[in-house]
Amino acid sequence: RGPVTPERGSPGAFQGTMGSVSSCCSGSDVNLESEIRESKMEKEPPLKESNLEIAPPPAASREKSNGGRANEYEVVLDKCAGKRMGIDVDHKDGKTLLIECINDGLVKEWNETAPPGQKVAINDRITEVNGFREEVARLVDECQKDQMLRLKVARAS
């Protein structure tokens, strides 16, 4: 068989210098090679259910199913009107939002009426926002939306 020379602009063709067109292989050659490779692969026998091990759910799922951790409390903020939360946070750990400062805003208003065990304090950590945990980018994204916020906050140790 002679050399393969696809037409200009066809898959597998590329423009060389001075207007020449060449190709490393045609599309049919690639498909044939992959079929040959697949037919030569050894197939493993199907696994019996008795040999299967089921991994436990990821940590985030386990925490959600047991209602969170003992040192966490819940804070519900209505951000639908566009008011600011009024907190400065650090997210360097990649999983939580460390509360560094409480300014005027929804969190300060929450603290004025919340029971003592549910007042947000500096060095507490927001561990969950609207059901999302351990994804700091998602926590920040949820907090920036004008919506109801259901926060789980871990007391500083």
Backbone as ProteinMPNN parsed JSONL, in Angstrom:
{"seq_chain_A": "RGPVTPERGSPGAFQGTMGSVSSCCSGSDVNLESEIRESKMEKEPPLKESNLEIAPPPAASREKSNGGRANEYEVVLDKCAGKRMGIDVDHKDGKTLLIECINDGLVKEWNETAPPGQKVAINDRITEVNGFREEVARLVDECQKDQMLRLKVARAS", "coords_chain_A": {"N_chain_A": [[0.847, -1.173, 0.0], [0.457, 2.297, -0.63], [1.805, 5.567, 0.403], [-0.086, 7.416, 2.849], [-2.041, 10.171, 2.219], [-3.802, 12.506, 3.453], [-6.483, 14.747, 2.648], [-6.206, 18.314, 2.554], [-7.018, 19.846, 5.62], [-8.373, 17.652, 6.622], [-8.985, 15.17, 9.287], [-6.051, 14.241, 11.023], [-4.313, 15.393, 9.263], [-1.703, 17.782, 8.787], [-0.418, 21.068, 8.413], [2.543, 21.622, 6.798], [5.791, 23.108, 6.177], [5.979, 25.54, 3.58], [3.489, 24.983, 2.428], [3.079, 22.222, 2.221], [1.359, 19.143, 2.852], [1.029, 16.663, 5.307], [0.843, 13.486, 7.059], [0.708, 11.5, 10.039], [-0.622, 9.132, 10.442], [-3.609, 7.52, 9.263], [-7.092, 7.947, 10.142], [-8.427, 5.447, 10.026], [-6.341, 3.614, 10.369], [-5.631, 4.042, 13.041], [-7.945, 3.22, 14.445], [-7.985, 0.476, 13.757], [-5.597, -0.411, 14.941], [-6.229, -0.034, 17.702], [-8.355, -1.845, 17.975], [-7.02, -4.292, 17.551], [-5.24, -4.26, 19.725], [-7.093, -4.335, 21.866], [-8.29, -6.854, 21.444], [-6.204, -8.58, 22.056], [-5.847, -8.249, 24.735], [-5.884, -9.667, 27.975], [-8.661, -11.003, 29.546], [-10.151, -10.581, 32.701], [-11.671, -12.843, 35.021], [-15.116, -12.437, 36.043], [-15.814, -10.811, 39.183], [-16.779, -12.444, 42.17], [-19.48, -11.848, 44.414], [-18.846, -12.451, 47.039], [-16.158, -11.934, 47.219], [-15.896, -9.239, 47.172], [-15.014, -6.136, 48.648], [-16.425, -3.592, 50.488], [-15.919, -0.205, 50.545], [-15.834, 2.171, 53.258], [-18.034, 5.058, 53.518], [-16.928, 8.333, 52.337], [-15.257, 10.7, 54.531], [-16.633, 13.167, 54.671], [-19.275, 12.433, 54.086], [-19.865, 10.708, 56.213], [-19.727, 12.481, 58.387], [-21.865, 14.164, 57.832], [-23.99, 12.394, 58.006], [-24.075, 11.721, 60.705], [-24.846, 14.048, 61.849], [-22.916, 15.994, 62.246], [-20.261, 17.316, 64.323], [-19.585, 17.063, 67.861], [-18.679, 19.479, 69.04], [-19.766, 21.443, 67.481], [-22.008, 24.072, 66.533], [-25.123, 25.418, 65.324], [-25.773, 28.064, 63.053], [-28.049, 30.275, 61.675], [-28.487, 32.384, 59.033], [-30.115, 35.065, 57.393], [-29.5, 36.044, 54.366], [-30.753, 36.995, 52.192], [-31.598, 39.593, 51.582], [-29.316, 40.808, 50.823], [-27.518, 41.762, 52.711], [-24.343, 42.091, 54.371], [-22.27, 39.509, 55.762], [-20.381, 40.248, 57.626], [-17.92, 39.352, 58.666], [-14.428, 38.6, 58.958], [-12.416, 36.199, 57.482], [-10.109, 33.41, 57.509], [-8.857, 31.098, 55.253], [-6.828, 29.245, 54.97], [-6.363, 26.56, 55.69], [-7.725, 25.084, 53.878], [-10.09, 23.713, 54.254], [-11.877, 24.789, 56.129], [-13.378, 27.855, 57.422], [-11.772, 30.147, 59.225], [-12.706, 32.298, 61.737], [-11.681, 35.504, 62.02], [-12.305, 38.11, 62.644], [-15.093, 39.997, 63.811], [-17.333, 42.075, 62.422], [-19.656, 44.836, 61.823], [-22.749, 43.524, 60.798], [-24.551, 40.592, 59.635], [-23.678, 38.435, 61.282], [-22.905, 39.674, 63.653], [-25.395, 40.745, 64.394], [-26.753, 38.321, 64.785], [-25.375, 37.378, 67.046], [-26.298, 39.17, 68.99], [-28.817, 38.267, 69.726], [-28.65, 35.548, 70.078], [-28.532, 32.442, 71.974], [-26.202, 31.942, 74.72], [-24.466, 29.668, 74.178], [-24.428, 29.597, 71.451], [-23.338, 31.805, 70.328], [-21.325, 33.392, 67.953], [-17.822, 33.395, 67.906], [-14.56, 34.951, 67.83], [-11.948, 33.077, 66.352], [-13.471, 30.767, 66.19], [-14.542, 28.216, 63.877], [-16.003, 28.054, 60.684], [-17.418, 25.254, 59.53], [-19.189, 24.103, 57.823], [-21.426, 24.992, 55.212], [-24.632, 25.374, 54.215], [-24.857, 22.586, 53.89], [-22.511, 21.882, 52.601], [-19.193, 20.755, 52.99], [-15.718, 20.754, 53.87], [-14.705, 21.779, 51.477], [-13.272, 24.463, 50.758], [-13.477, 26.484, 48.816], [-16.088, 26.177, 47.94], [-17.469, 26.707, 50.308], [-16.904, 29.447, 50.658], [-18.049, 30.435, 48.299], [-20.794, 29.824, 48.697], [-21.317, 31.447, 50.922], [-21.151, 33.956, 49.791], [-23.378, 34.259, 48.254], [-26.668, 35.697, 47.937], [-28.756, 34.493, 49.965], [-30.495, 32.149, 52.139], [-28.467, 31.129, 54.787], [-27.189, 28.309, 56.244], [-25.183, 27.555, 58.689], [-22.592, 25.526, 60.051], [-20.728, 25.739, 62.874], [-17.638, 25.385, 64.432], [-16.553, 25.381, 67.721], [-13.808, 27.205, 69.011], [-10.872, 25.541, 70.092]], "CA_chain_A": [[0.0, 0.0, 0.0], [1.268, 3.5, -0.773], [1.712, 6.52, 1.513], [-1.384, 8.017, 3.104], [-1.979, 11.631, 2.104], [-5.147, 13.064, 3.629], [-6.72, 16.053, 2.043], [-6.005, 19.477, 3.408], [-8.097, 20.108, 6.557], [-8.997, 16.433, 7.149], [-8.368, 14.729, 10.544], [-4.755, 13.585, 10.861], [-3.454, 16.185, 8.395], [-1.214, 19.033, 9.352], [0.224, 21.926, 7.435], [3.989, 21.716, 6.97], [6.349, 24.324, 5.611], [5.802, 25.796, 2.167], [2.213, 24.507, 1.93], [2.97, 20.766, 2.101], [0.453, 18.499, 3.791], [1.449, 15.29, 5.581], [0.088, 12.851, 8.13], [1.425, 10.404, 10.682], [-1.426, 7.942, 10.183], [-4.99, 7.885, 8.966], [-8.036, 7.592, 11.192], [-8.737, 4.02, 9.991], [-5.202, 2.891, 10.931], [-5.694, 4.18, 14.494], [-9.022, 2.354, 14.922], [-7.574, -0.906, 13.582], [-4.603, -0.703, 15.976], [-6.867, -0.15, 19.011], [-9.106, -3.096, 17.978], [-6.06, -5.389, 17.712], [-4.772, -4.199, 21.107], [-8.173, -4.781, 22.747], [-8.532, -8.288, 21.299], [-5.087, -9.301, 22.652], [-5.841, -8.048, 26.183], [-6.436, -10.77, 28.741], [-9.855, -10.639, 30.294], [-10.216, -11.166, 34.039], [-12.995, -13.408, 35.302], [-15.925, -11.527, 36.871], [-15.667, -10.985, 40.624], [-17.927, -12.951, 42.914], [-19.852, -10.899, 45.461], [-18.195, -12.788, 48.306], [-14.792, -11.407, 47.199], [-15.926, -7.78, 47.148], [-14.94, -5.376, 49.888], [-17.085, -2.305, 50.304], [-15.227, 0.846, 51.287], [-16.736, 3.041, 54.012], [-18.255, 6.327, 52.828], [-15.929, 9.35, 52.652], [-15.419, 11.383, 55.816], [-17.655, 14.21, 54.583], [-20.587, 11.788, 54.161], [-20.062, 10.205, 57.572], [-20.003, 13.605, 59.28], [-23.203, 14.669, 57.558], [-24.99, 11.432, 58.453], [-24.214, 11.701, 62.157], [-25.27, 15.358, 62.32], [-21.798, 16.877, 62.538], [-19.433, 16.972, 65.477], [-20.127, 17.491, 69.153], [-18.331, 20.859, 69.395], [-20.335, 22.357, 66.494], [-23.337, 24.627, 66.751], [-25.692, 25.892, 64.067], [-26.116, 29.484, 62.913], [-28.858, 30.482, 60.471], [-28.473, 33.795, 58.663], [-30.906, 35.402, 56.208], [-28.71, 36.959, 53.542], [-31.553, 37.227, 50.988], [-31.699, 41.034, 51.313], [-28.016, 41.301, 50.356], [-26.66, 42.283, 53.79], [-23.047, 41.424, 54.532], [-22.12, 38.687, 56.957], [-19.636, 41.077, 58.57], [-16.811, 38.644, 59.302], [-13.193, 38.375, 58.213], [-12.056, 34.797, 57.675], [-8.873, 32.864, 56.929], [-9.196, 29.769, 54.734], [-5.562, 28.61, 54.592], [-6.34, 25.103, 55.894], [-8.356, 24.478, 52.717], [-11.307, 22.97, 54.599], [-12.775, 25.564, 56.984], [-13.202, 29.305, 57.446], [-11.411, 30.6, 60.564], [-13.237, 33.645, 61.959], [-10.628, 36.351, 62.585], [-12.846, 39.39, 63.101], [-16.544, 40.153, 63.647], [-17.658, 43.483, 62.17], [-21.097, 45.044, 61.68], [-23.342, 42.668, 59.777], [-25.484, 39.555, 60.065], [-23.143, 37.626, 62.385], [-23.001, 40.503, 64.863], [-26.818, 40.767, 64.74], [-27.041, 36.985, 65.334], [-24.807, 37.311, 68.398], [-27.08, 39.994, 69.912], [-30.023, 37.568, 70.178], [-28.395, 34.101, 70.188], [-28.212, 31.92, 73.308], [-24.752, 31.991, 74.946], [-23.739, 28.562, 73.547], [-24.485, 29.703, 69.996], [-22.766, 33.076, 69.864], [-20.122, 33.222, 67.148], [-16.671, 34.045, 68.541], [-13.297, 34.959, 67.097], [-11.231, 31.794, 66.353], [-14.351, 29.656, 65.823], [-14.365, 27.859, 62.466], [-17.166, 27.627, 59.915], [-17.052, 23.952, 58.967], [-20.185, 23.692, 56.829], [-22.358, 26.019, 54.75], [-25.721, 24.797, 53.412], [-24.613, 21.166, 53.615], [-21.202, 21.664, 51.982], [-18.118, 20.608, 53.969], [-14.344, 20.407, 53.468], [-14.367, 22.368, 50.185], [-13.257, 25.862, 51.167], [-13.966, 27.337, 47.724], [-17.554, 26.068, 47.94], [-17.939, 27.426, 51.503], [-16.827, 30.885, 50.354], [-19.039, 30.703, 47.256], [-22.124, 29.808, 49.302], [-21.441, 32.625, 51.808], [-21.248, 35.174, 48.995], [-24.694, 34.321, 47.608], [-27.757, 36.305, 48.704], [-29.662, 33.382, 50.236], [-30.454, 31.683, 53.525], [-27.23, 30.409, 55.092], [-27.219, 27.413, 57.4], [-23.766, 27.332, 58.988], [-22.131, 24.742, 61.209], [-19.558, 26.442, 63.38], [-16.934, 24.631, 65.475], [-16.016, 26.211, 68.783], [-12.348, 27.198, 69.11], [-10.442, 24.643, 71.189]], "C_chain_A": [[0.881, 1.22, 0.0], [1.123, 4.427, 0.404], [0.318, 7.116, 1.617], [-1.222, 9.524, 3.023], [-3.376, 12.194, 2.224], [-5.267, 14.428, 2.984], [-6.527, 17.151, 3.069], [-7.237, 19.696, 4.292], [-8.764, 18.859, 7.103], [-8.32, 16.018, 8.446], [-7.068, 13.996, 10.25], [-3.815, 14.364, 9.968], [-2.916, 17.377, 9.155], [-0.432, 19.766, 8.286], [1.709, 21.99, 7.745], [4.484, 23.025, 6.405], [6.055, 24.386, 4.125], [4.53, 25.146, 1.607], [2.09, 23.009, 1.784], [2.033, 20.231, 3.169], [0.956, 17.091, 4.017], [0.675, 14.758, 6.77], [0.921, 11.752, 8.739], [0.683, 9.1, 10.475], [-2.844, 8.377, 9.881], [-5.889, 7.44, 10.1], [-8.342, 6.112, 11.2], [-7.602, 3.186, 10.561], [-5.257, 2.917, 12.458], [-6.763, 3.246, 15.055], [-8.637, 0.888, 14.839], [-6.571, -1.31, 14.66], [-5.267, -0.883, 17.339], [-7.707, -1.42, 19.089], [-8.186, -4.289, 18.199], [-5.583, -5.438, 19.153], [-5.828, -4.741, 22.063], [-8.389, -6.286, 22.658], [-7.418, -9.114, 21.93], [-5.056, -9.184, 24.169], [-6.472, -9.236, 26.873], [-7.614, -10.26, 29.553], [-9.819, -11.323, 31.642], [-11.59, -11.75, 34.268], [-13.788, -12.439, 36.168], [-15.765, -11.855, 38.349], [-16.94, -11.551, 41.228], [-18.222, -11.983, 44.039], [-19.158, -11.195, 46.77], [-16.769, -12.249, 48.383], [-14.754, -9.889, 47.282], [-15.803, -7.195, 48.553], [-15.552, -4.022, 49.615], [-16.395, -1.285, 51.189], [-16.239, 1.663, 52.08], [-16.939, 4.346, 53.26], [-17.178, 7.338, 53.206], [-16.271, 10.083, 53.942], [-16.536, 12.421, 55.766], [-19.053, 13.599, 54.694], [-20.872, 11.287, 55.566], [-20.422, 11.346, 58.511], [-21.419, 14.11, 59.082], [-24.25, 13.72, 58.128], [-25.133, 11.399, 59.968], [-24.501, 13.09, 62.727], [-24.126, 16.298, 62.662], [-21.042, 16.434, 63.768], [-20.002, 17.598, 66.74], [-19.831, 18.954, 69.474], [-18.875, 21.875, 68.394], [-21.702, 22.856, 66.935], [-23.819, 25.205, 65.43], [-26.042, 27.372, 64.142], [-26.891, 29.616, 61.611], [-28.937, 31.984, 60.22], [-29.299, 34.008, 57.403], [-30.164, 36.477, 55.425], [-29.459, 37.329, 52.256], [-31.628, 38.708, 50.609], [-30.359, 41.639, 50.893], [-27.128, 41.89, 51.433], [-25.385, 41.471, 53.885], [-23.043, 40.575, 55.799], [-21.356, 39.456, 58.026], [-18.542, 40.326, 59.313], [-15.612, 38.614, 58.365], [-12.759, 36.957, 58.526], [-10.709, 34.477, 57.017], [-9.219, 31.45, 56.475], [-7.95, 28.98, 54.334], [-5.546, 27.106, 54.791], [-7.03, 24.36, 54.757], [-9.658, 23.763, 52.997], [-12.328, 23.79, 55.362], [-12.485, 27.052, 56.849], [-12.974, 29.734, 58.894], [-11.883, 32.045, 60.727], [-12.19, 34.467, 62.696], [-11.156, 37.648, 63.165], [-14.35, 39.406, 62.862], [-16.845, 41.642, 63.578], [-19.175, 43.649, 62.177], [-21.619, 44.156, 60.556], [-24.206, 41.589, 60.413], [-24.97, 38.724, 61.24], [-23.223, 38.402, 63.698], [-24.457, 40.582, 65.329], [-27.242, 39.426, 65.347], [-26.588, 36.913, 66.787], [-25.622, 38.103, 69.421], [-28.293, 39.261, 70.463], [-29.803, 36.065, 70.417], [-28.172, 33.686, 71.637], [-26.691, 31.863, 73.481], [-23.958, 30.879, 74.248], [-23.708, 28.624, 72.032], [-24.002, 31.049, 69.479], [-21.464, 32.795, 69.127], [-18.994, 34.017, 67.794], [-15.463, 34.013, 67.601], [-12.568, 33.643, 67.376], [-12.143, 30.575, 66.24], [-14.136, 29.409, 64.332], [-15.704, 27.473, 61.842], [-16.748, 26.355, 59.189], [-18.0, 23.503, 57.862], [-21.066, 24.877, 56.491], [-23.364, 25.337, 53.827], [-25.43, 23.364, 52.975], [-23.272, 20.865, 52.976], [-20.126, 21.716, 53.047], [-16.804, 20.327, 53.266], [-13.982, 20.853, 52.061], [-14.401, 23.877, 50.38], [-13.767, 26.795, 50.061], [-15.494, 27.328, 47.684], [-18.14, 26.792, 49.145], [-17.989, 28.926, 51.228], [-17.9, 31.253, 49.338], [-20.451, 30.772, 47.836], [-22.344, 31.049, 50.175], [-21.614, 33.919, 51.025], [-22.603, 35.327, 48.312], [-25.708, 34.978, 48.54], [-28.847, 35.25, 48.876], [-29.664, 33.087, 51.738], [-29.169, 30.888, 53.706], [-27.413, 29.594, 56.349], [-25.778, 26.997, 57.634], [-23.596, 26.361, 60.15], [-20.81, 25.387, 61.612], [-18.948, 25.624, 64.517], [-16.314, 25.616, 66.445], [-14.495, 26.093, 68.808], [-11.941, 26.323, 70.289], [-9.342, 25.258, 72.023]], "O_chain_A": [[1.965, 1.187, 0.581], [0.382, 4.113, 1.335], [-0.373, 7.298, 0.614], [-0.356, 10.093, 3.688], [-4.072, 12.349, 1.22], [-4.288, 15.151, 2.803], [-6.666, 16.945, 4.275], [-8.362, 19.731, 3.794], [-9.639, 18.965, 7.962], [-7.198, 16.449, 8.71], [-7.006, 13.206, 9.308], [-2.628, 14.044, 9.907], [-3.573, 17.916, 10.046], [0.139, 19.161, 7.379], [2.092, 22.375, 8.849], [3.702, 23.948, 6.177], [5.898, 23.346, 3.487], [4.495, 24.791, 0.429], [1.078, 22.54, 1.263], [1.926, 20.798, 4.257], [1.277, 16.384, 3.062], [-0.066, 15.499, 7.416], [1.743, 11.135, 8.061], [1.316, 8.053, 10.344], [-3.234, 9.497, 10.213], [-5.48, 6.632, 10.934], [-8.509, 5.541, 12.278], [-7.856, 2.151, 11.178], [-4.958, 1.91, 13.1], [-6.514, 2.549, 16.039], [-8.931, 0.124, 15.759], [-6.664, -2.398, 15.228], [-4.904, -1.803, 18.071], [-7.78, -2.032, 20.155], [-8.528, -5.202, 18.951], [-5.522, -6.511, 19.752], [-5.51, -5.514, 22.968], [-8.644, -6.935, 23.672], [-7.662, -10.259, 22.31], [-4.329, -9.925, 24.832], [-7.485, -9.76, 26.411], [-7.544, -9.198, 30.17], [-9.496, -12.507, 31.733], [-12.58, -11.217, 33.767], [-13.2, -11.692, 36.95], [-15.603, -13.015, 38.727], [-18.046, -11.175, 40.838], [-17.305, -11.355, 44.568], [-18.901, -10.275, 47.547], [-16.217, -12.116, 49.475], [-13.68, -9.309, 47.446], [-16.401, -7.689, 49.509], [-15.229, -3.377, 48.617], [-16.292, -1.456, 52.404], [-17.375, 1.837, 51.64], [-16.098, 4.714, 52.44], [-16.574, 7.225, 54.273], [-17.419, 10.087, 54.387], [-17.306, 12.544, 56.718], [-19.929, 14.184, 55.331], [-21.991, 11.422, 56.06], [-21.319, 11.205, 59.342], [-22.102, 14.447, 60.049], [-25.268, 14.157, 58.666], [-26.209, 11.079, 60.472], [-24.414, 13.296, 63.938], [-24.353, 17.316, 63.316], [-21.175, 15.291, 64.204], [-20.795, 18.538, 66.687], [-20.649, 19.613, 70.116], [-18.496, 23.045, 68.439], [-22.449, 22.156, 67.618], [-23.023, 25.451, 64.524], [-26.538, 27.862, 65.156], [-26.452, 29.132, 60.567], [-29.388, 32.752, 61.07], [-29.202, 33.231, 56.453], [-30.196, 37.657, 55.774], [-28.875, 37.907, 51.339], [-31.714, 39.035, 49.425], [-30.272, 42.839, 50.635], [-26.086, 42.465, 51.119], [-25.358, 40.296, 53.519], [-23.724, 40.885, 56.776], [-21.657, 39.327, 59.213], [-18.264, 40.631, 60.473], [-15.759, 38.603, 57.143], [-12.733, 36.55, 59.688], [-10.249, 35.17, 56.111], [-9.813, 30.685, 57.235], [-8.019, 28.13, 53.445], [-4.776, 26.421, 54.118], [-6.934, 23.135, 54.674], [-10.282, 23.249, 52.069], [-13.527, 23.526, 55.263], [-11.49, 27.458, 56.249], [-13.9, 29.684, 59.703], [-11.502, 32.915, 59.944], [-11.849, 34.176, 63.842], [-10.546, 38.227, 64.063], [-14.832, 38.9, 61.849], [-16.641, 42.377, 64.545], [-19.9, 42.708, 62.5], [-21.004, 44.052, 59.495], [-24.548, 41.671, 61.593], [-25.754, 38.347, 62.111], [-23.571, 37.838, 64.736], [-24.726, 40.495, 66.527], [-28.004, 39.397, 66.313], [-27.326, 36.445, 67.654], [-25.637, 37.748, 70.599], [-28.762, 39.588, 71.554], [-30.703, 35.389, 70.916], [-27.682, 34.477, 72.442], [-25.966, 31.748, 72.493], [-22.857, 31.144, 73.765], [-23.047, 27.81, 71.388], [-24.233, 31.391, 68.319], [-20.608, 32.055, 69.613], [-19.181, 35.17, 68.183], [-15.364, 33.169, 66.71], [-12.573, 33.154, 68.505], [-11.647, 29.45, 66.197], [-13.621, 30.266, 63.614], [-16.448, 26.665, 62.4], [-15.848, 26.369, 58.349], [-17.663, 22.63, 57.062], [-21.415, 25.673, 57.363], [-22.995, 24.792, 52.787], [-25.716, 22.976, 51.843], [-22.921, 19.695, 52.821], [-20.129, 22.6, 53.903], [-16.782, 19.73, 52.19], [-13.016, 20.337, 51.497], [-15.443, 24.504, 50.189], [-14.424, 27.794, 50.354], [-16.118, 28.356, 47.423], [-19.19, 27.425, 49.033], [-18.982, 29.591, 51.523], [-18.584, 32.265, 49.492], [-21.217, 31.677, 47.503], [-23.429, 31.631, 50.169], [-22.171, 34.884, 51.548], [-22.938, 36.413, 47.84], [-25.63, 34.842, 49.761], [-29.744, 35.127, 48.043], [-28.925, 33.705, 52.504], [-28.826, 30.06, 52.861], [-27.754, 30.131, 57.402], [-25.218, 26.196, 56.885], [-24.367, 26.381, 61.11], [-19.902, 25.553, 60.797], [-19.647, 25.219, 65.446], [-15.637, 26.564, 66.045], [-13.954, 24.999, 68.645], [-12.571, 26.352, 71.347], [-8.872, 24.639, 72.978]]}, "name": "protein", "num_of_chains": 1, "seq": "RGPVTPERGSPGAFQGTMGSVSSCCSGSDVNLESEIRESKMEKEPPLKESNLEIAPPPAASREKSNGGRANEYEVVLDKCAGKRMGIDVDHKDGKTLLIECINDGLVKEWNETAPPGQKVAINDRITEVNGFREEVARLVDECQKDQMLRLKVARAS"}
